[in-house]
Amino acid sequence: MTLLRVLLFSTAVLLTYTLFANILPQVQSNPPEEEVPIIAGEMDQDAQIAWGEKLFDGKGTCTLCHNNLGRAPDLLVMDLNTAFAERLVDTRYDGEAKGEEGAKAVEIYLRESLDDPSAFVVAGFGKKGTNDTVSPMPVVGGPPISLSDIESDALIAFLQDKGGYDVTVPLPAPGEDTAATDEEDSEEDEGPAESVEAALEKFSCAACHNLGGSGADVGPKLAGIGQRLSTDEIQQAILDPNAVVSEGFEPDTMPADYGEQMRVSELQMIVDYLSTLAQSEAAQ
């Protein structure tokens, strides 16, 4: 009789756990999609547009400012067809696209925006105190973003297509060097950054903070931050940026997933560097 009770109890327990496991939502684990290599001369227009979208979200760091927080026009939700047309006839615009029409005018305007953002600043989006004559956007071909010419072409193709225009930029030609364009995708395989300079570049810190003379002011000034915050507070500002938001800045400006992206060694290097950053060093 005792053995029968034990068997019945064990069976009941197993059935209970089985039922409970099937009630829980099931998470399906799929292998990551294989990256399609970027090969000059083998890319069609659809691939170029898709690559431009990836650059917009990734290496180009466009979404850091072009979002719904009001720091720059939200290019992903606005009517780009209407917006581009309005920019080109704005009385303040006197750029290289003036006199051009259609998709070609949009290409010239976008390229000018990437290469010389202050050539024309959309009203309300200039640096404070400049009367919309100076853009807070960095030149994308220079540090810290450093897009190549063919990456800029892909970004323009994506925005032209999103605005409903024909794509007028050229496809990468055979022989063009695309090795640099794969750098972001291969960072994980290359291992952790070996120096604080490499870590700051890897996480595009100078795109928002004035480091290395970038002049960026999307994020707070970091010069002398070690005199204002402890090392624990600096670390918290990186890992949980919305915990304490600096006066004059909006929440959700800084990516909140650096705790997942950074290795411990990279985080420690950046914290140590910022903790000892002198009042006069950040802009050098």
Backbone as CSV, one residue per row, in Angstrom:
resi,resn,N_x,N_y,N_z,CA_x,CA_y,CA_z,C_x,C_y,C_z
1,MET,0.819,-1.207,0.000,0.000,0.000,0.000,0.857,1.262,0.000
2,THR,1.921,1.244,0.805,2.828,2.414,0.875,3.462,2.682,-0.482
3,LEU,3.917,1.610,-1.148,4.537,1.761,-2.469,3.547,2.360,-3.464
4,LEU,2.297,1.940,-3.406,1.273,2.463,-4.305,1.059,3.948,-4.076
5,ARG,1.047,4.361,-2.778,0.871,5.779,-2.468,2.032,6.617,-3.009
6,VAL,3.247,6.066,-2.878,4.428,6.777,-3.371,4.355,6.941,-4.879
7,LEU,3.968,5.857,-5.566,3.854,5.918,-7.028,2.787,6.924,-7.463
8,LEU,1.639,6.914,-6.774,0.563,7.852,-7.113,1.004,9.295,-6.867
9,PHE,1.696,9.524,-5.742,2.175,10.874,-5.413,3.191,11.353,-6.445
10,SER,4.126,10.469,-6.808,5.153,10.837,-7.800,4.520,11.164,-9.142
11,THR,3.524,10.335,-9.523,2.846,10.574,-10.798,2.116,11.914,-10.785
12,ALA,1.481,12.220,-9.653,0.751,13.490,-9.535,1.697,14.679,-9.644
13,VAL,2.854,14.565,-8.994,3.843,15.645,-9.043,4.330,15.864,-10.481
14,LEU,4.648,14.770,-11.170,5.121,14.865,-12.551,4.063,15.493,-13.459
15,LEU,2.808,15.101,-13.286,1.728,15.657,-14.099,1.547,17.146,-13.824
16,THR,1.687,17.511,-12.526,1.553,18.929,-12.159,2.629,19.772,-12.819
17,TYR,3.890,19.309,-12.758,5.003,20.056,-13.376,4.842,20.120,-14.895
18,THR,4.362,19.014,-15.489,4.160,18.997,-16.943,3.096,20.002,-17.355
19,LEU,1.990,20.039,-16.595,0.917,20.989,-16.877,1.414,22.415,-16.718
20,PHE,2.155,22.680,-15.649,2.671,24.027,-15.389,3.619,24.475,-16.491
21,ALA,4.474,23.565,-16.941,5.444,23.896,-17.987,4.749,24.234,-19.302
22,ASN,3.627,23.571,-19.572,2.914,23.831,-20.825,2.066,25.090,-20.756
23,ILE,1.733,25.527,-19.532,0.982,26.779,-19.377,1.872,27.977,-19.637
24,LEU,3.146,27.873,-19.233,4.072,28.984,-19.420,4.264,29.285,-20.898
25,PRO,4.420,30.585,-21.259,4.690,30.918,-22.668,6.006,30.326,-23.126
26,GLN,5.997,29.769,-24.314,7.186,29.111,-24.831,8.013,30.091,-25.662
27,VAL,9.282,30.156,-25.400,10.189,31.021,-26.135,10.976,30.182,-27.125
28,GLN,10.802,30.478,-28.395,11.487,29.708,-29.430,12.854,30.316,-29.697
29,SER,13.862,29.507,-29.670,15.226,29.984,-29.900,15.615,29.721,-31.349
30,ASN,15.850,30.806,-32.081,16.241,30.674,-33.473,17.678,31.133,-33.650
31,PRO,18.430,30.494,-34.509,19.792,30.948,-34.757,19.769,32.315,-35.421
32,PRO,20.770,33.174,-35.155,20.794,34.493,-35.780,20.876,34.385,-37.289
33,GLU,20.234,35.361,-37.950,20.274,35.362,-39.400,21.704,35.597,-39.881
34,GLU,22.071,34.894,-40.911,23.413,35.020,-41.444,23.579,36.370,-42.127
35,GLU,24.655,37.079,-41.774,24.923,38.376,-42.379,25.299,38.202,-43.848
36,VAL,24.685,39.024,-44.699,25.027,38.994,-46.117,26.242,39.882,-46.329
37,PRO,27.344,39.352,-46.814,28.547,40.168,-46.988,28.331,41.269,-48.019
38,ILE,28.970,42.404,-47.778,28.883,43.533,-48.690,29.998,43.400,-49.702
39,ILE,29.630,43.143,-50.953,30.619,42.916,-51.996,30.426,43.953,-53.093
40,ALA,31.436,44.776,-53.315,31.352,45.805,-54.347,31.084,45.164,-55.702
41,GLY,30.181,45.754,-56.454,29.868,45.246,-57.782,28.784,44.194,-57.794
42,GLU,28.360,43.702,-56.604,27.327,42.669,-56.552,26.087,43.136,-55.795
43,MET,26.008,44.417,-55.487,24.886,44.950,-54.723,23.867,45.581,-55.672
44,ASP,22.585,45.201,-55.506,21.551,45.862,-56.285,20.958,47.000,-55.453
45,GLN,20.008,47.710,-56.020,19.485,48.895,-55.350,18.739,48.556,-54.067
46,ASP,17.983,47.461,-54.066,17.262,47.057,-52.854,18.245,46.774,-51.716
47,ALA,19.351,46.122,-52.043,20.359,45.825,-51.025,21.013,47.109,-50.526
48,GLN,21.232,48.052,-51.425,21.829,49.327,-51.023,20.901,50.078,-50.061
49,ILE,19.604,50.077,-50.363,18.629,50.749,-49.491,18.580,50.079,-48.125
50,ALA,18.575,48.736,-48.114,18.548,47.995,-46.856,19.803,48.269,-46.043
51,TRP,20.939,48.372,-46.716,22.196,48.675,-46.052,22.137,50.080,-45.458
52,GLY,21.556,51.031,-46.201,21.416,52.393,-45.693,20.572,52.450,-44.436
53,GLU,19.498,51.647,-44.399,18.656,51.598,-43.207,19.438,51.055,-42.013
54,LYS,20.257,50.048,-42.273,21.080,49.483,-41.203,22.088,50.510,-40.685
55,LEU,22.669,51.282,-41.587,23.607,52.334,-41.190,22.893,53.422,-40.387
56,PHE,21.674,53.744,-40.778,20.888,54.764,-40.074,20.682,54.364,-38.619
57,ASP,20.369,53.097,-38.407,20.120,52.598,-37.051,21.404,52.270,-36.296
58,GLY,22.484,51.987,-37.036,23.704,51.513,-36.388,24.861,52.473,-36.440
59,LYS,25.811,52.192,-37.322,27.057,52.951,-37.361,26.847,54.447,-37.523
60,GLY,25.840,54.849,-38.285,25.595,56.272,-38.498,25.093,57.004,-37.268
61,THR,24.646,56.255,-36.256,24.125,56.796,-34.985,23.028,57.835,-35.203
62,CYS,22.313,57.763,-36.318,21.301,58.769,-36.651,20.159,58.794,-35.637
63,THR,19.774,57.607,-35.138,18.617,57.542,-34.250,18.892,58.132,-32.874
64,LEU,20.142,58.447,-32.553,20.429,59.099,-31.278,19.761,60.464,-31.207
65,CYS,19.627,61.126,-32.352,19.030,62.466,-32.376,17.750,62.521,-33.197
66,HIS,17.708,61.777,-34.294,16.517,61.787,-35.141,15.498,60.799,-34.578
67,ASN,14.817,61.250,-33.530,13.822,60.419,-32.855,12.688,61.326,-32.378
68,ASN,11.857,60.819,-31.500,10.676,61.582,-31.068,10.932,62.494,-29.879
69,LEU,12.204,62.724,-29.536,12.518,63.568,-28.390,12.708,65.035,-28.763
70,GLY,12.686,65.349,-30.056,12.711,66.740,-30.464,14.071,67.374,-30.642
71,ARG,15.157,66.574,-30.572,16.492,67.157,-30.758,16.791,67.393,-32.239
72,ALA,16.165,66.605,-33.091,16.332,66.723,-34.540,15.060,66.181,-35.188
73,PRO,14.793,66.525,-36.442,13.584,66.011,-37.098,13.527,64.485,-37.051
74,ASP,12.359,63.944,-36.753,12.184,62.493,-36.658,11.987,61.926,-38.059
75,LEU,13.086,61.592,-38.704,13.054,61.195,-40.110,12.320,59.891,-40.363
76,LEU,12.173,59.066,-39.347,11.543,57.765,-39.557,10.021,57.835,-39.547
77,VAL,9.443,58.912,-39.035,7.985,58.989,-38.961,7.414,60.148,-39.775
78,MET,8.230,61.137,-40.095,7.705,62.298,-40.816,7.543,62.005,-42.305
79,ASP,6.759,62.824,-42.972,6.559,62.718,-44.415,7.767,63.347,-45.099
80,LEU,8.719,62.526,-45.502,9.964,63.044,-46.066,9.746,63.702,-47.425
81,ASN,8.780,63.226,-48.178,8.520,63.822,-49.486,8.158,65.292,-49.329
82,THR,7.245,65.560,-48.416,6.832,66.944,-48.160,7.951,67.736,-47.495
83,ALA,8.630,67.106,-46.540,9.677,67.804,-45.789,10.817,68.244,-46.697
84,PHE,11.287,67.345,-47.567,12.389,67.704,-48.462,11.976,68.835,-49.407
85,ALA,10.753,68.766,-49.913,10.268,69.810,-50.819,10.237,71.163,-50.112
86,GLU,9.821,71.156,-48.839,9.768,72.409,-48.077,11.168,72.951,-47.799
87,ARG,12.102,72.046,-47.504,13.475,72.500,-47.226,14.070,73.202,-48.442
88,LEU,13.838,72.652,-49.614,14.462,73.154,-50.829,13.918,74.506,-51.274
89,VAL,12.709,74.857,-50.823,12.148,76.170,-51.186,12.175,77.136,-50.000
90,ASP,12.745,76.695,-48.878,12.878,77.573,-47.721,13.736,78.782,-48.116
91,THR,13.279,79.975,-47.755,14.012,81.188,-48.137,15.395,81.252,-47.489
92,ARG,15.591,80.487,-46.415,16.893,80.474,-45.737,17.877,79.529,-46.419
93,TYR,17.361,78.662,-47.285,18.239,77.684,-47.929,18.920,78.295,-49.156
94,ASP,20.234,78.221,-49.178,20.999,78.741,-50.314,22.133,77.772,-50.637
95,GLY,21.821,76.486,-50.548,22.842,75.470,-50.718,23.011,74.995,-52.138
96,GLU,23.738,73.894,-52.278,24.108,73.374,-53.585,22.932,72.818,-54.383
97,ALA,21.836,72.465,-53.676,20.678,71.891,-54.379,19.752,72.958,-54.948
98,LYS,20.036,74.214,-54.641,19.178,75.292,-55.126,19.196,75.317,-56.659
99,GLY,18.030,75.336,-57.250,17.936,75.337,-58.711,17.753,73.956,-59.297
100,GLU,18.059,72.912,-58.510,17.844,71.539,-58.970,16.402,71.125,-58.670
101,GLU,15.969,70.057,-59.276,14.603,69.597,-59.066,14.561,68.093,-58.816
102,GLY,13.478,67.662,-58.189,13.199,66.243,-58.032,14.209,65.474,-57.187
103,ALA,14.362,64.202,-57.548,15.195,63.291,-56.764,16.651,63.739,-56.713
104,LYS,17.152,64.323,-57.798,18.551,64.767,-57.810,18.770,65.896,-56.819
105,ALA,17.791,66.798,-56.715,17.894,67.876,-55.736,17.935,67.316,-54.323
106,VAL,17.122,66.288,-54.067,17.097,65.664,-52.749,18.432,64.995,-52.448
107,GLU,19.012,64.327,-53.451,20.323,63.699,-53.241,21.372,64.748,-52.856
108,ILE,21.414,65.850,-53.585,22.404,66.901,-53.313,22.174,67.493,-51.925
109,TYR,20.902,67.735,-51.591,20.567,68.298,-50.284,20.987,67.362,-49.148
110,LEU,20.705,66.070,-49.293,21.063,65.102,-48.253,22.574,64.967,-48.114
111,ARG,23.275,64.942,-49.235,24.730,64.821,-49.171,25.339,66.057,-48.493
112,GLU,24.783,67.200,-48.802,25.242,68.431,-48.162,24.971,68.386,-46.659
113,SER,23.829,67.827,-46.277,23.476,67.717,-44.863,24.437,66.807,-44.111
114,LEU,24.928,65.775,-44.790,25.868,64.848,-44.162,27.276,65.439,-44.096
115,ASP,27.681,66.134,-45.162,29.055,66.630,-45.262,29.258,67.998,-44.604
116,ASP,28.186,68.803,-44.558,28.282,70.153,-43.998,26.958,70.498,-43.326
117,PRO,26.676,69.905,-42.164,25.361,70.052,-41.529,24.954,71.501,-41.253
118,SER,25.917,72.387,-41.061,25.585,73.773,-40.742,25.301,74.620,-41.987
119,ALA,25.435,74.014,-43.177,25.138,74.763,-44.402,23.680,75.222,-44.392
120,PHE,22.801,74.399,-43.850,21.400,74.778,-43.682,20.856,74.035,-42.472
121,VAL,20.403,74.790,-41.478,19.859,74.199,-40.264,18.355,74.429,-40.241
122,VAL,17.605,73.359,-40.105,16.151,73.470,-40.038,15.772,74.316,-38.826
123,ALA,14.849,75.237,-39.014,14.446,76.153,-37.949,14.048,75.395,-36.685
124,GLY,14.654,75.793,-35.567,14.345,75.175,-34.278,15.268,74.053,-33.879
125,PHE,16.218,73.686,-34.766,17.079,72.555,-34.477,18.566,72.919,-34.460
126,GLY,18.888,74.185,-34.354,20.286,74.594,-34.277,20.807,74.559,-32.853
127,LYS,22.114,74.735,-32.707,22.699,74.819,-31.372,22.132,76.038,-30.651
128,LYS,21.977,75.918,-29.356,21.432,77.015,-28.569,22.296,78.263,-28.727
129,GLY,21.645,79.388,-28.915,22.346,80.651,-29.002,22.909,80.970,-30.369
130,THR,22.671,80.121,-31.389,23.233,80.366,-32.718,22.191,80.844,-33.724
131,ASN,20.948,80.990,-33.254,19.873,81.417,-34.147,19.755,80.489,-35.361
132,ASP,19.911,79.200,-35.104,19.782,78.162,-36.135,20.772,78.342,-37.288
133,THR,21.970,78.776,-36.954,23.020,78.885,-37.976,24.088,77.815,-37.810
134,VAL,24.103,77.148,-36.667,25.086,76.096,-36.405,24.349,74.830,-36.008
135,SER,24.643,73.740,-36.707,23.981,72.467,-36.420,24.745,71.690,-35.348
136,PRO,24.024,71.005,-34.451,24.696,70.149,-33.471,25.166,68.826,-34.067
137,MET,24.787,68.568,-35.310,25.123,67.295,-35.961,26.578,67.291,-36.414
138,PRO,27.307,66.220,-36.136,28.694,66.146,-36.618,28.758,65.814,-38.102
139,VAL,29.875,66.128,-38.722,30.108,65.721,-40.111,30.266,64.206,-40.118
140,VAL,29.434,63.504,-40.862,29.410,62.045,-40.753,30.652,61.379,-41.334
141,GLY,31.366,62.095,-42.199,32.573,61.506,-42.764,33.779,61.610,-41.857
142,GLY,33.669,62.381,-40.781,34.775,62.535,-39.841,34.493,61.821,-38.540
143,PRO,35.493,61.799,-37.630,35.298,61.156,-36.334,34.156,61.843,-35.567
144,PRO,33.369,61.144,-34.766,33.561,59.726,-34.431,32.798,58.760,-35.345
145,ILE,31.973,59.276,-36.286,31.129,58.394,-37.092,31.901,57.799,-38.256
146,SER,32.575,58.651,-39.014,33.488,58.217,-40.076,32.844,57.299,-41.117
147,LEU,31.737,57.738,-41.693,31.147,56.981,-42.795,31.989,57.169,-44.054
148,SER,32.158,56.104,-44.811,32.848,56.202,-46.091,31.897,56.792,-47.128
149,ASP,32.416,57.118,-48.315,31.590,57.692,-49.373,30.465,56.736,-49.779
150,ILE,30.784,55.457,-49.896,29.743,54.524,-50.335,28.734,54.249,-49.214
151,GLU,29.143,54.414,-47.955,28.193,54.308,-46.850,27.250,55.505,-46.874
152,SER,27.795,56.693,-47.148,26.941,57.885,-47.275,25.956,57.711,-48.417
153,ASP,26.420,57.130,-49.530,25.524,56.865,-50.663,24.371,55.965,-50.239
154,ALA,24.678,54.925,-49.473,23.640,53.990,-49.028,22.642,54.687,-48.107
155,LEU,23.138,55.548,-47.232,22.262,56.281,-46.326,21.333,57.214,-47.106
156,ILE,21.884,57.885,-48.115,21.077,58.761,-48.963,20.043,57.946,-49.733
157,ALA,20.444,56.789,-50.238,19.511,55.919,-50.978,18.335,55.526,-50.090
158,PHE,18.613,55.179,-48.844,17.556,54.799,-47.903,16.575,55.953,-47.690
159,LEU,17.099,57.171,-47.483,16.228,58.317,-47.221,15.476,58.750,-48.478
160,GLN,16.124,58.665,-49.648,15.404,58.963,-50.892,14.234,57.993,-51.073
161,ASP,14.498,56.717,-50.880,13.458,55.704,-51.049,12.338,55.905,-50.037
162,LYS,12.701,56.239,-48.809,11.678,56.443,-47.779,10.812,57.649,-48.100
163,GLY,11.381,58.636,-48.806,10.618,59.803,-49.188,9.826,59.620,-50.468
164,GLY,9.928,58.447,-51.072,9.177,58.175,-52.284,9.848,58.677,-53.551
165,TYR,11.136,58.991,-53.462,11.880,59.471,-54.623,12.629,58.317,-55.287
166,ASP,12.945,58.495,-56.552,13.841,57.557,-57.213,15.221,57.682,-56.576
167,VAL,15.911,56.568,-56.463,17.270,56.588,-55.922,18.228,57.000,-57.037
168,THR,19.006,58.038,-56.783,19.903,58.572,-57.820,21.376,58.362,-57.500
169,VAL,21.684,57.849,-56.317,23.089,57.636,-55.974,23.592,56.375,-56.675
170,PRO,24.897,56.303,-56.971,25.432,55.122,-57.665,25.560,53.927,-56.738
171,LEU,25.520,52.752,-57.319,25.809,51.534,-56.572,27.324,51.395,-56.430
172,PRO,27.786,50.721,-55.375,29.236,50.494,-55.248,29.783,49.779,-56.473
173,ALA,30.845,50.313,-57.028,31.422,49.743,-58.245,32.427,48.653,-57.905
174,PRO,32.657,47.709,-58.801,33.673,46.679,-58.564,35.026,47.337,-58.270
175,GLY,35.677,46.840,-57.244,36.985,47.380,-56.892,36.950,48.389,-55.768
176,GLU,35.748,48.917,-55.426,35.672,49.857,-54.312,35.910,49.103,-53.010
177,ASP,36.609,49.751,-52.100,36.974,49.117,-50.837,35.800,49.177,-49.875
178,THR,35.234,48.032,-49.560,34.125,47.981,-48.605,34.554,47.369,-47.283
179,ALA,35.838,47.132,-47.112,36.296,46.474,-45.884,35.918,47.271,-44.656
180,ALA,36.044,48.609,-44.743,35.750,49.444,-43.585,34.285,49.392,-43.212
181,THR,33.412,49.104,-44.193,31.982,49.095,-43.925,31.570,47.903,-43.078
182,ASP,32.375,46.886,-43.051,32.033,45.708,-42.255,32.584,45.781,-40.845
183,GLU,33.259,46.878,-40.520,33.939,46.973,-39.229,32.967,46.833,-38.076
184,GLU,31.800,47.496,-38.188,30.848,47.440,-37.091,30.346,46.020,-36.869
185,ASP,30.074,45.297,-37.949,29.552,43.943,-37.810,30.575,42.986,-37.230
186,SER,31.862,43.299,-37.416,32.898,42.372,-36.972,33.484,42.738,-35.622
187,GLU,32.953,43.819,-34.990,33.516,44.243,-33.710,33.444,43.128,-32.669
188,GLU,32.320,42.403,-32.654,32.154,41.365,-31.640,33.213,40.284,-31.797
189,ASP,33.570,39.956,-33.024,34.570,38.933,-33.264,35.982,39.435,-32.951
190,GLU,36.171,40.745,-32.996,37.499,41.303,-32.757,37.848,41.361,-31.279
191,GLY,36.887,41.093,-30.416,37.155,41.110,-28.991,37.012,42.499,-28.408
192,PRO,37.329,42.656,-27.131,37.140,43.937,-26.451,38.110,45.004,-26.928
193,ALA,37.704,46.260,-26.756,38.597,47.377,-27.058,39.817,47.292,-26.151
194,GLU,40.979,47.556,-26.733,42.227,47.397,-25.981,42.677,48.686,-25.297
195,SER,42.054,49.806,-25.645,42.433,51.090,-25.043,41.185,51.909,-24.810
196,VAL,41.284,52.919,-23.953,40.122,53.756,-23.685,39.718,54.523,-24.930
197,GLU,40.715,54.917,-25.752,40.389,55.613,-27.001,39.544,54.727,-27.909
198,ALA,39.942,53.453,-27.990,39.196,52.508,-28.826,37.793,52.272,-28.260
199,ALA,37.688,52.228,-26.930,36.384,52.009,-26.296,35.458,53.199,-26.537
200,LEU,35.992,54.415,-26.417,35.181,55.614,-26.643,34.693,55.674,-28.092
201,GLU,35.560,55.263,-29.017,35.179,55.257,-30.431,34.166,54.156,-30.706
202,LYS,34.367,52.997,-30.110,33.483,51.852,-30.336,32.043,52.176,-29.953
203,PHE,31.867,52.923,-28.859,30.525,53.229,-28.382,30.078,54.642,-28.745
204,SER,30.828,55.272,-29.682,30.443,56.570,-30.267,30.179,57.636,-29.205
205,CYS,30.975,57.643,-28.148,30.762,58.600,-27.058,30.879,60.046,-27.538
206,ALA,31.820,60.296,-28.463,32.055,61.664,-28.922,30.979,62.162,-29.874
207,ALA,30.030,61.290,-30.250,28.933,61.736,-31.108,27.951,62.597,-30.322
208,CYS,27.911,62.412,-29.000,26.980,63.169,-28.165,27.688,64.054,-27.142
209,HIS,28.887,63.628,-26.711,29.644,64.401,-25.723,30.874,65.022,-26.387
210,ASN,31.262,66.184,-25.899,32.409,66.884,-26.477,33.707,66.231,-25.996
211,LEU,34.093,65.186,-26.693,35.334,64.475,-26.378,36.250,64.531,-27.590
212,GLY,37.519,64.732,-27.367,38.470,64.770,-28.473,38.210,65.902,-29.441
213,GLY,37.583,66.972,-28.961,37.321,68.118,-29.821,36.160,67.928,-30.767
214,SER,35.267,66.960,-30.510,34.145,66.713,-31.424,33.143,67.858,-31.430
215,GLY,33.085,68.612,-30.345,32.157,69.735,-30.268,30.717,69.335,-30.041
216,ALA,30.442,68.046,-29.853,29.067,67.580,-29.668,28.490,68.091,-28.354
217,ASP,27.222,68.463,-28.376,26.583,68.936,-27.148,25.212,68.311,-26.935
218,VAL,24.999,67.135,-27.546,23.748,66.411,-27.322,23.677,65.928,-25.878
219,GLY,24.834,65.527,-25.336,24.926,65.083,-23.953,25.691,66.090,-23.112
220,PRO,25.678,65.927,-21.793,26.352,66.867,-20.891,27.864,66.913,-21.113
221,LYS,28.474,68.019,-20.717,29.923,68.141,-20.769,30.550,67.178,-19.770
222,LEU,31.614,66.522,-20.175,32.258,65.526,-19.314,33.554,66.033,-18.696
223,ALA,34.016,67.198,-19.139,35.242,67.756,-18.570,35.061,67.974,-17.077
224,GLY,35.979,67.416,-16.294,35.927,67.569,-14.846,34.814,66.807,-14.169
225,ILE,34.234,65.812,-14.854,33.111,65.083,-14.269,33.517,64.330,-13.003
226,GLY,34.794,63.928,-12.942,35.272,63.220,-11.760,35.258,64.071,-10.513
227,GLN,35.197,65.387,-10.680,35.117,66.293,-9.530,33.681,66.468,-9.051
228,ARG,32.732,66.064,-9.908,31.315,66.227,-9.568,30.649,64.912,-9.172
229,LEU,31.139,63.810,-9.754,30.532,62.512,-9.493,31.579,61.514,-9.020
230,SER,31.167,60.588,-8.197,32.043,59.501,-7.769,32.148,58.486,-8.897
231,THR,33.084,57.550,-8.771,33.224,56.518,-9.803,31.952,55.674,-9.905
232,ASP,31.310,55.410,-8.775,30.057,54.644,-8.801,28.954,55.413,-9.524
233,GLU,28.917,56.723,-9.330,27.893,57.539,-9.989,28.154,57.632,-11.496
234,ILE,29.433,57.704,-11.878,29.766,57.714,-13.313,29.360,56.395,-13.948
235,GLN,29.634,55.308,-13.246,29.262,53.993,-13.769,27.746,53.881,-13.904
236,GLN,27.017,54.380,-12.915,25.557,54.351,-12.985,25.051,55.184,-14.165
237,ALA,25.704,56.330,-14.416,25.293,57.203,-15.524,25.443,56.499,-16.873
238,ILE,26.392,55.571,-16.957,26.596,54.814,-18.199,25.618,53.644,-18.296
239,LEU,25.444,52.924,-17.219,24.624,51.717,-17.243,23.133,51.994,-17.085
240,ASP,22.804,53.075,-16.369,21.398,53.418,-16.132,21.237,54.926,-16.303
241,PRO,21.358,55.420,-17.535,21.417,56.865,-17.775,20.171,57.634,-17.365
242,ASN,19.044,56.961,-17.233,17.818,57.663,-16.845,17.629,57.747,-15.334
243,ALA,18.525,57.131,-14.568,18.409,57.173,-13.106,18.546,58.604,-12.604
244,VAL,19.538,59.316,-13.135,19.735,60.729,-12.798,20.032,61.456,-14.102
245,VAL,19.152,62.341,-14.517,19.306,63.068,-15.785,19.824,64.473,-15.497
246,SER,20.898,64.851,-16.162,21.494,66.166,-15.948,20.511,67.267,-16.310
247,GLU,20.575,68.343,-15.556,19.685,69.476,-15.786,19.880,70.028,-17.204
248,GLY,18.779,70.274,-17.877,18.835,70.811,-19.226,18.826,69.758,-20.316
249,PHE,18.816,68.479,-19.914,18.809,67.390,-20.892,17.594,66.500,-20.671
250,GLU,17.187,65.840,-21.747,15.992,65.007,-21.695,16.352,63.555,-21.375
251,PRO,15.458,62.811,-20.702,15.687,61.381,-20.504,15.632,60.640,-21.835
252,ASP,16.133,59.437,-21.834,16.140,58.560,-23.011,17.014,59.078,-24.141
253,THR,17.915,60.009,-23.826,18.841,60.505,-24.834,19.960,59.494,-25.067
254,MET,20.476,58.937,-23.992,21.597,58.008,-24.069,21.082,56.568,-24.109
255,PRO,21.659,55.712,-24.952,21.230,54.311,-24.989,21.278,53.674,-23.604
256,ALA,20.249,52.923,-23.282,20.155,52.327,-21.945,20.675,50.894,-21.904
257,ASP,21.267,50.420,-23.009,21.691,49.023,-23.058,23.210,48.852,-23.080
258,TYR,23.950,49.879,-22.645,25.400,49.737,-22.627,25.842,48.619,-21.679
259,GLY,25.030,48.334,-20.675,25.362,47.232,-19.777,25.398,45.902,-20.494
260,GLU,24.635,45.784,-21.591,24.631,44.568,-22.387,25.709,44.609,-23.468
261,GLN,26.048,45.824,-23.943,27.001,45.954,-25.035,28.458,45.922,-24.566
262,MET,28.713,46.525,-23.416,30.100,46.686,-22.966,30.609,45.474,-22.207
263,ARG,31.860,45.174,-22.436,32.534,44.215,-21.582,32.965,44.936,-20.306
264,VAL,33.206,44.167,-19.255,33.595,44.755,-17.972,34.859,45.594,-18.124
265,SER,35.805,45.090,-18.906,37.070,45.814,-19.083,36.853,47.149,-19.786
266,GLU,35.941,47.174,-20.762,35.661,48.410,-21.491,34.983,49.429,-20.586
267,LEU,34.012,48.968,-19.806,33.327,49.855,-18.867,34.312,50.434,-17.859
268,GLN,35.184,49.589,-17.349,36.142,50.043,-16.339,37.098,51.081,-16.922
269,MET,37.558,50.868,-18.151,38.463,51.830,-18.782,37.793,53.188,-18.940
270,ILE,36.544,53.175,-19.383,35.832,54.434,-19.602,35.582,55.145,-18.280
271,VAL,35.154,54.412,-17.262,34.905,55.012,-15.943,36.191,55.601,-15.376
272,ASP,37.290,54.853,-15.459,38.571,55.346,-14.948,39.005,56.605,-15.695
273,TYR,38.820,56.602,-17.012,39.208,57.755,-17.822,38.395,58.989,-17.433
274,LEU,37.075,58.828,-17.327,36.220,59.961,-16.995,36.472,60.452,-15.571
275,SER,36.803,59.537,-14.680,37.045,59.920,-13.288,38.252,60.837,-13.145
276,THR,39.198,60.709,-14.052,40.430,61.512,-13.968,40.499,62.576,-15.052
277,LEU,39.406,62.755,-15.814,39.389,63.714,-16.909,39.398,65.127,-16.346
278,ALA,40.426,65.864,-16.674,40.571,67.229,-16.158,39.568,68.169,-16.823
279,GLN,39.379,69.312,-16.209,38.422,70.289,-16.696,38.755,70.736,-18.124
280,SER,40.046,70.697,-18.491,40.461,71.234,-19.781,40.769,70.157,-20.820
281,GLU,40.628,68.868,-20.470,41.089,67.813,-21.360,40.068,67.359,-22.387
282,ALA,38.783,67.373,-22.062,37.778,66.720,-22.902,37.735,67.259,-24.311
283,ALA,37.958,68.543,-24.470,37.819,69.154,-25.792,39.099,69.079,-26.612
284,GLN,40.148,68.529,-26.064,41.418,68.497,-26.797,41.421,67.403,-27.855
